[in-house]
Amino acid sequence: MTLSHRTASTDQAAGSSRPDIRTLATTPSTYDGRGARSPRLWSARRIPAALVALVAFCAIGALLYDVIAVRAGRRAGAWRTRIAEEMTTRPVDDPWLLATGAVAVVLGLWLLILALTPGLRRLLPLRAPEESTEIGAWLDRKGAAMVLRDAAMRVPGVSHARLRVRRRRVIARAEVGFRDTAAVRNDLTQALQEQCRQLALVHTPRLTIRLRHHTR
């Protein structure tokens, strides 16, 4: 299993403040339940930022060009004249004006949510070693689901298993080929709980197990 680790450089020399990104293979069975909490990673949000910058650049650029043209003795652009007329003549309860305001509010709330939330929900923070406060570890949810599925398939009686890993919950769906369903559920619960402990997740997920007998 490969985990992504981010190590912050402690060198005080000039130009050494740039973080060092590394990939480190770890063995989860060595985890003893102790460690420091890895912080949540924040998404760069490059696409929303680029879209907002592009729209703002085009709008401000067009307005600035028209203002300079008017100052140079030319007539104002028809689009700016039309917008000014619409803003002065349309009533406040005009449907188009209300719709435009609603869209602006929704876009503003969306940008606020993007700015105030970390994002990267597909990454689960892990516990870093106690002796180092400069290492952060995160595990992709798909990788965690694969590891948990392997643990579920090792349970006697389980013929097929599907795992979904969410931020705070693990949903396991398994088919029982033989053995009593209650016994399989008990063994599967213990196996998944142990595997979750070995993964060293910051938040221990809640388990939801759904079993059904495999029939041909």
Secondary structure, DSSP 4 states (H G I P E B T S, - for coil): -EEEEEE-----STT--SPEEEEEE--GGG--S--EEPPPPPP--HHHHHHHHHHHHHHHHHHHHHHHHHHTTPPPPHHHHHHHHHHHHS-TT-HHHHHHHHHHHHHHHHHHHHHHS---TTEEEBEEPTT-SSEEEEEEHHHHHHHHHHHHHTSTTEEEEEEEE-SSEEEEEEEE-SS-HHHHHHHHHHHHHHHHHHHTBSSPPEEEEEEEE---
